[in-house]
Amino acid sequence: MTATLNKENIIGQPIDRVDARRKVSGAAPYPSDFDLPGQVYAALISSTVAAGRITRIDRSAAEAAPGVLAVLTYDNAPTLADPPTNALGSTMRRPLKDDRILHYGQHIGIVVATTRAQALAAAELVEVDYAVEEPVLDMDDPRARVEDNPFGMETSRGDVVAALADADVTVDSTYTIGAETNSPLGLFTTVASWQGGRLVVHDTTQAPSFMRKALAVMFGVPEESVRLLIPFLGGGFGAGLRLWSHTVLTALAARVLDRPVKLVLSRPQMFTSVGHRAASRQRIRLGARSDGRLVAIDHDALAANGIGDNLPSPIVAGTPSAYACDNLATHERRVHLNIPYTGFMRAPGAIEEHFALESALDELAGRLGVDPVDVRLRNYADVHPESGKPWSSKALRECIEVGAEQFGWSSRDPAPRSTHDGDWLVGQGMAAATFEFYALDCDVRLTIDRGGNAILRSAATDIGTGTYTITAQLVAELLGIEVERVRVEIGDTDQPQAPQSGGSGLAGALAAAVQDAAGALTERLARLDGRPGESFASLLDRHGLDELSANGHSDLAAAAEDSDVAPAGAFGAAYVEVGVDEDLGLVRVRRLVSVIDGGRVFNRKTARSQAIGGAVMGIGAALLEEAAYDPNDGRVANGTFGDYLVPVNADVPDIDVTFVGEPDTFNPTGSKGLGEIGIVCIPPAIGNAVFHATGRRVRDLPITLDKML
């Protein structure tokens, strides 16, 4: 039996978060809130050079310091196995593997003491000598190792060379983006303990099921002997999608001492320990006819990675499906530098791709004398450009048109530098966004108890996006009960496995599994021969049952392989007005309209919050955020919130969010994911608005004062 969703019932309603009271009262436990009996504290020893080898480590002063229980380094720590590759195609170098130094801030040891202050003080007493090598820090350094097509994402259709040669108008531009860090407010924390041979970890992770597997492999224990507990995460923005060395080292220390160990990263360590958006350079070549129709797209991307890292940088992955164009080629390269490992950051690859492609389209519109909106509509992809299949849903045209209407685009004077407001130049820009479909398999268990309450269990996490709430709404609607009667138990790997919270794929995968479980549970309840109007509580009581459960499963990625439609991700369009101080070069966002097609929206309040949060992060990426590496030693020179600028209230205008489109036909619940689409087209829309205001095309993010003067 299939449980069905009504078009207008509980789903879609902007109900308050079911976990809101716990959060505002301080009762929601985040990783840093956990303290265990007998717990001790850890601090990391970090490299102060970017390249070379350790020639000497003297632990004696640290080991003799007050309260110190252990000092573990590569030459005295137990050997671990190498970690497995995760579902996103990456792995990590085993911590304390050898004496080799690959980046500044690399974890080369861990100190454990009775108090955190003692551990931090003792870590400073460890003496380390290095055979220092000159680090490779520049993407153009001839010593840097460059890989071509490292992830198999290069594509080609038609004849790009011939099409560019025959085009009426061409654009050939290069766009660069600096390294950007995720910078959540909450410091990443690990609390690890070994309980009767079982490793129990509270950790700031967005991928608990993978973490369980990885830690089991590294410590040589069965998966069931590892338990990850993450009831609440707080901010991650992708930083929690990889297994990081500080987590492994904390678990290792706990095993060595047979005591619970807690480690909290410092703010500077957050810049070197949990990844960042890779610095990148892209060359876009566009060819078009005089009527604005694209005849060629050639997209080349180069992204920086740490030496020995294999993290995918899917910058060109979305280009082939963005617009209708018969001749297209994409090229992707990776360069290895002595920098901290990169990580996933909200809309990884997509934000870089869209900054280049949507800026280049704006440049093309200018050369053609065509409105930027019209250029995008003239090249609208009615079917998936690669497969030729119809989209499972697509309201990008509506996003563009509704956004233009709400923004008042038709009244815009297209000439650059045409509008002033006192000393400020005023510009307006727009960009569109296509986000790729993504999903992994997911399992849940749904239970009805004798009290008539439903319990949904899964290892999925809520990273602040509202997973608890939308899941409760789904269960309530599918079973026909009140939301207050639904309890959601997630963030525990003892529950059925779930994919990571990332790639805008969790909500769709989890929802489809919930619907499958609700159908199976409804079928089991029906076999109990219920009476008309009888409640679940009465039915179970009459049959002497304390509870009734059913499992649910979804595997949308597998289903996509045999589908007659092209499963669609979310679509969006952004319209932005900026003011630029002509004398000082200051850029301020004055208005922002975001229109999104995310399929069926489960909760319009939490969805709007996601769109606003994405837009704010987009403002940061466009105007403020860049990690600065010292060119001499690779140190992150601005690794504090006093130096690394993020948007604050004064940087953010009122953000107008509108949702359009219909439920998706591929996902049984109609959803498409909303976590990342809100950020994707904000930087190019801002960049295009800056050009309209000033006549200056800035092709390097962030757009800072020095680039405007």
N, C-alpha and C positions, 0 to 999 in steps of 0.2 A: 504494500500500500504506500502511496506517495502522499506525504503531508504537503499541503499547498498554502501559499501566502495570498492573503487578500490584498488588493491594490491599495486600499486606504483603511488601515486598522491600527494595530500597534506599531507595525513597521513604518518608518518614516516620521513618526511623531517626535517632536523635539523634547522628549522627556529628559529630566535631570539625570545626570550620571548616577547609577546605582551605588557607586563607591564614593560619591561626593562627600557624604557626611564623614566617612572615615578619613578622607584626605584632609578636609579643612579642620578636623579636630585633632589631627596628628596621630590618629590610630592606625593609619595605613602603614604597614612596615616595609620600608625600603631596605636594600642590602646593608646600608650603613647603620641601620637601626638594630641589627641583630647582634646580641652579645650572648655568649654561651658560658656555662659554668666552667671554671678553670681556664678561661680564655687568656691567651697571651698575644702579643702584638708584634707585627713585622714592619720592617722598613727595607727599602731596596738600596743596593749599591749600584750606581750607574756610571757608565763610562764617561770620561771627560775628554775623550778624543773621538774623532769620527771614523778613523781607519787605522789599522795596525794590528798588533798582537800584544797580549799581556805577557810581560817578562817576569813580573814578580807581584805576588799578593801577600801582604803581611797582615794577618788577622789578629795578631796577638794582643794589641791594645784594645781592640773591640771586644775580644773574648774575655778580657779582664775587666771590662767596664761594668758598672753596677747594673744588676738585673739581667744581664745578657745570658741567654740560654743556648744559642747556637748562631754560628756564622757559616753560611753555606756558599761556596764558590765552585767554579768548574772543577777544581782539583781535589775537592773533598766531598762533593755532593753525590748521592746515589745516582746511578745512570738510569735514565728513562728511555722509553721507546720513542721513536719519531711519531708525531701526530698524523692522523689520516687527512686526506683531502675532504673538504666540506662540500655541501651541496652547491655552493656557489663557485666551486672550482679552485679553491685556494687552500693553502696550508701554511704552516709557520715553521720557522727554524726552531728546533728544540732548544729551550733555554739552558744555559750553562753547558752547551755542547762541547766547547773547546775554548782556546785562548784567543780566538779571532774576534776582532772588533769591526763591526760593519756600519755603525752610526753613533753619533753623539747621543748620550742618554741610554744606550743599550744596557739592559739589566745584566750585570755581571756577578750579582750575588744578592743574598737576602740575610738580614739580621733579625733575630727574634729575641725579644726581651719581655720582662714582666709588664712594663708599661710602654705606651707608644713613644713617649718622650725619651725613654731610655734607648729604645730601638733606633730612633732617629739620630740621637747623639752618637751612638756606637757606630752607626753606618758611616759617619764622618771620620771615624778613627781608622778605618781600613785604608792601608797604604797600597797604592797600585802604581806600578811602573809599566810603561808601554814602549814598544818599538813602533814609533809613530810613522805612518805612511801618509803621503799627500792624498787627501780625500778627493773623490770625484763628485762634484756638487753641481755642475752645470750640464744641462742637456746637450750642449754643443761641444763638450769636452771630448777630444778625439780618443781619449782613453776609455770612454764610457762604452759599455756593451749595449748594442741595440738589437732587439729582436723584431723581425718582420712577421706580421700576422700571428702573434703569439697565441691568440685565442680562437683562431679559425673564423673570424667575423668578416673577413674581406668578401665582398660581393661584386658581381659585375653583370650587367645586362645591356644589350645593345652595343653600340660603338661610340664611346665617349669622345675619343680623339677626333673622329670625323664630325661628330655633332657639334663639338666646340668650334671646330674650324668653320663650319657652315652657319653658326649662329649669327643672328643680326646684332645682338648685344651680349657682351660677356662681363662677368665679374670675376676677379682673381684676387682674393684677399686672405690674409693670414691673421688669425685671432689667437691670443694667448690668455691663459688664466693662471693666476698664482695659486700656490698651495693654500688650502682652506681647512680649518680644523672644525670638528663637530661641536666642541665647546658646550656640552650640557652643564647646567649649574651643579648638578650632583656629581661629586667625585666618585669615580669608579671604585668599588669596594668588593673584596672577597673575604668571606668567613668560611674556613674549611675545618672539618673535623673528621676523624676516622672513628667510627662507632662499630665496634665488633667486626672489624675488617671491611666495613662499608664506608665509602667516602660520601659525606654529605656537605654540599657547598651552597652557600648563599652568594650569589654573584650578580654583577651588573651585566647581564647578557640578554641579547634578543633572540638567541638561538639555543634554548636549553636542551632540546633533544640532540642536536649535534654536539653540544658541549659534553653531554653525558657519554656519548660514544667516544669522543676524542680523549677524554680523561680516562676512560676505561682502557683504551688502547695504550696510552702512555704509561699508566701505572700497572698494566698487566692484570686487570681484574675483569670479571664479567660485567656487562652493561648494567645488569640488575644490582650490582654492588656499588653503583654510583647514583646519587640522587641530587638533582639541582632544584633549588627552591627559589623562585622569583615571583612572589605574589604581586609585587609592585616594583616597577623599574625606574620610573622617572624618565628624564631625557636620555636619549641614546643617539637618535638621528642617524643610525647606521654604525656607530662606533662599537656597538655591542654585538656585531654580526660575525666577528672573528674570535678565535681562541687566542688570548693574549698571554704573554709569558708571566705576567704578575699573578695570574690566576693559577697557573701550573706551579709556580714557585711557592705560593701560599699553601697549596695542597701538599707539596713535597715537604715543606717545613712541618706541617701538621703531622705527617706520617713519621718523620724523623723523631719528633718530640713526643708523639702520641698525646698531643694536647690540641685543643681548638686554637687556631691562629687567625687573627684578623689583620688585614692589610687595607689601608686607605691610601690611594694615590694622592700626591700633592697636585696643585694646579699646574705647575711647570711640567710634572710628569705626564699630565693628561695630553700635553702637546707632543710627547715622544713615545707614549706607551700604548695608545689605543687608536692609532691610525689618523688619516686625514685625507681630504680630497686631493688627488694628485694634481700637481702642476701639469699643464698641458699646452700644446701648440697645435693648431689646426689650420690647414689650408683648404679653402673652399673655392672651387671654380664652378660657376654657373653659366650656362648658355641659354638664351631665350630668343624666340621670334619677336618681331616688332610689336605683336599683339600681346606680349607678356607670357606666352606659353613657354614653359621650360622644355628645352630639347636635350639638356645635358646637366648632370650633377656629378662632380668629382670631389670626393671628400677624403682628405688625408689627415690622420690624427697621430700625434706622438704624445705619450704620457710617461711621467716619471714614476719609477718604482724603486723600492729599496733593493740593494744588492741581495740576490738570492730569493727575492720575493716572487710570487707567481700570481698575484691578485689580478683578476680581469679588470680592465678599464674599458667598459663597453661603450666607448664614445660614438662609434659609427654604427652601433647596432640598430638604432631607430631610423637612420637616414633613408634606407631603402623603402620604408613604408610611409614616409612623411607626406610625399606629394606624388602626383601622377607625372611620370617622366620616363620615356622609353629608354633613355641611355644614361646609365648610372654606374659608377664605380666607387667603392670605398676601400680604404687602405688603413691599417692600424699597426702602429709600432709601439714598442715599449723600450725605455732606456733605463738602465740600472745605475743608481747613484748611491752614495754613502749618506742616505737619509733614512729616518725612521720608516718602518713599513707603512704603506698607504692602507687605507681602509675604505669601506663603503660609507658614503655620506649622502643624505637625502637626494634621491633621483640621481644615483651615480651614473656617469656617462651621459645621461639625458640632458642634464643642465648644461654640460659643456657643449654637447652636440647642438642644442637649440640656440645657445648664444651665437655660435658660428653660423649655423644655417639661417636662422631668422634675422640675424644682422645682415648677412649676404643678400637675402631676399629684399631687405629694406634698401640696400645699396642698388640692387637691380631695379627696384621700383623707381628710384630716383633717376637712374640713367634712362629708363623708358619713359619717364614722365607719367607714370601710372600710379594711382593710389595704392599704398601698401596693402590695404584690405582687398582691393580688386586683384592684385597679383596672387594672393593666397587663394582666393575663390576661383580664379581662372585655372589654377593648378590643383584643384581639389581632387583627391583620390576617392572616387565613388566605390571602387573595389580595392582590395588589397593589391598594391602594385607588384608585389613579388609573386604571390600565388594566383592572383586573378580571381580569388574567391570573394564572395560578398562578405562584408563585415558582419559580425554578429550583432553589432549596433554601432552607430556613429552619428553624433550630433555636432561634429566640429563646425559645420556650416552655421548651425544655429548658435553655437558659442560665439563665432565671429560676428554674426549679424546682430545678435542680442547685445553683445558687448558694445558694438559700435553705436547702437541706438541709445543705450543707457549712458554711455560716455559723452554722447553728443559729437561724435567723430565728424559728421557731415559739415559741421561749422568750422572745422579746422582749416586754417590757411596753410597750404602745403609748403610754402616757401620757407626755408630755414631762416632763422633770426627775424621772423616776421611779427612776433608778438612780444611785447614788453609789459612788465608790471613794476613800475618804478625803476630801480637799479637791476631788476631781475629780468633775464631772458626767460621766456616761457616756451616749453616744447612739449609736444604730445607724440607718443609712440605706441606701437602695438606689436604683438607677436602671438603666434598660435603654437599649440603644443599637441603632440601625439605621443602617448606613453605606451610602451609595449606591454602586451599581455604577459603575465607571469603568475605561475601557481605551482605548488608542490602538493604531494599527497598529504592527507590529514585524517586523523582518527579522533573520535569522541565517544563518550559513553553517557547516555541520558537515562535518568532514573526518575520514576514517580514513587513517592513513599505513601504510607497509609494516611498521612496528614494531608494528602493532596498537593504536596509540594514537589517541584521538579528540581533535580540537581544535574547540572551539566559539568562534565569533567573532561579536561584535556590539558596537555602539557604546554599549550599555547601561552603566550605572554601578553600582557597589556602594557604597552610602553607609553601610556598616556593618551592613546588615540581613542579610547572608549570601548575596548574589546569586551570588558565586563558588561557594559550597557547594551550594546547592539546584540550580543549573544543572548542576554536575558530577554530582550524584545523578541528575538527570533523564536526562542523556545516558547515564550508566552503566546505568541500568535499561532504557532504551529500546533500547540496543544490546547489552545482555547482557554487559557487561564490568565490570571492577573500577573503582571510583571513582578509584583511583590512576592509572589509564590515561587519565584525562580531563584535558585542559588547557583552561582557560577563559580566553580573551583578550577582555577587555571594556575599556571606558573609552577607546576610540580611534575617532574619527569616520572614519578610513579604513576601518573595518569597516562592515558593513551597519547602516543606520539603526535607531534604537530610540527609544521614547518616553522622556520624563523619568522619573526615579525619584521619583515623587510621586503622591498620590491613591490609594495602595494599588493601583495598576494595573500596575506594571511586572512583578511576578512572574507574574501571570496571562497578560499579553500575551507576555512572553518565553517562558514555558513552552509556550504554545500554538504559538509559532513553532518552538521546539525540537522539539516532537513532530511538527510538519509536516516539518521537515528530516530527522528520524530516519526517518520513513516513506519519504521520497523517497530517502534514502541506502540504506535497507534494500532498496528496490526495485532500485536500481542494482546493489547487491551481488548480489541474487538473479539478475540477468541474466547474471552472470559464471559461472553454473553451478557453484556451490560444491559440494564433496563433503560427505557427512554428517560432522559434527563438526569440519570444517575451520575453522581460525582465520582471522580477517580478515588477519593478517599473511601466512599461507600462501597465501590466495586471491589477494591482490594480487601477491605474489611470483611465483606461478605464471603470472599474466597479464602480468607485466612492468610493473606499475604502481607508481609511488612513492606515490601517494595517490589517493583517490576522494572527491569532495565533492558536496554537495547544498545548495541553498538552502531556507530555510523562511520562511513568512510567516504572520502572523495579523492579523486585523482584527475583533476582537470587537465593537467599537462598531458597525460596519456590519452585522455579523450580528445584533446585538440589535434592529435596526430591523425585521427580518422574522421575528423569533422568535415562537413560540407561547407562550413563557413570559416572565415578567419576570425578566431577569437580576438576581441578588441580589448585593449586597455582603455584607460580614461583619455579624454580629450579636453582641451581648454583653450581659452584665449584671454589675454590680459591687455588692458589699455591703461596707460600711465601718463600723467602730466607731471613734469618736473619744472622747477625753477633753478636757474643757474645765475649766481652772482657774477656779473661780467667782470668785475674788478678782482674779486677774491677767488673765483673758480669754485666756490661752494655749490654743491648740487643737493637739492632737497626735493623729495617726492611729495607732491601736493595733492594728487588724487590717484586712486588706483581702483580699477574695476576688474574683477576676476569672474569669468563665466566658465563653468565646468560641467562636462558630461561624465558622470561617474556611474551611469546605470542607475539601478534602484538605490536610493539613498536610505540607509537604515535608520539614521537619526539625524535630522537636519541641524540640530544644535551642535552635536559633536562634529558633524561633517563641516559645518561652517567654521568651527574652531580649527579644524585641520587646514582648511583653505587659507584662513588668516595666518596661521602659523607658517605655512609654506611661503606666503607672500612676504612675511617679515624676514624669513631666512633669505629669500630672493633679494630683498633690499640690501641685506648684509653682504651677500655675494657680489652684488653689482657695485656697491659703493664703499665698502668698509673693510672687508675681511681678507687678510692675507698673512700667512705665517712667514716671517722673515728669517731666512737661514744665514748665519754669518758665513761669508764666502771663504773665510780662512779655516774655520774649524767645524763648520756644520751645526753649530749650536743654534737652537731656536731663540732668536734675540728678543722676541716679544711674547714669550710664553706666560703671560699673566693677563688678567682682565684689565690691568692698568695700561697695558701696551697693545694688546690685541683687541681691536675695536669690533663690537657687535652692536646691532641696532638697539636703541632705547626708545622710550615713548616719544621723545622729540623728533626721532627720525621716521616715525610711522604715521601716516595720515589715516583717516577713516577708510576702511577697506570694504568696498561694496562687493558682496559675493552672491552670485546667482547660480542655481543648478538648473540644467536643461537636460533634455533627452528622455528616453524610455528605458525600462528594465532591459538588461542585456539578454539576448536569446540563447547564448551559449551556457552561461552559468545558471543552474536551476533556480537560484535565488535572485538572479537579475543584477547582481552587484558587479563592479569592476575595480574597486579599490580607489581610495582618495588620498592616501598619505603623502604622495609625492607630486601629483599633477599640479598642485597649487604653487610649487616653486619653479617649475620648469621654464615657463616663458616670461618670468619676471625680469631677470637680467637683460635679455635682449630687448624687451619692451622699454626698459629704462635707458639702455644704450641708444635705442632708436629715438627716444624722446630727447636725450641729450644732443644728438645730432640735429634734430629739428630745432632745438632751442638755439644752438650755437653755430651750426654749420661745420662743426668739428667731429669727425668720426673717430671715436676711441675704440680700438680693437683689442684692448688689453684690460682685463678685469683684475682688481677692482678699479673703478673710475675714480681716482683720487685727485687731490688738488694739483699735484705736480703734473698730471696729465692734461689738466684743463688750462694751465697758465702758459 
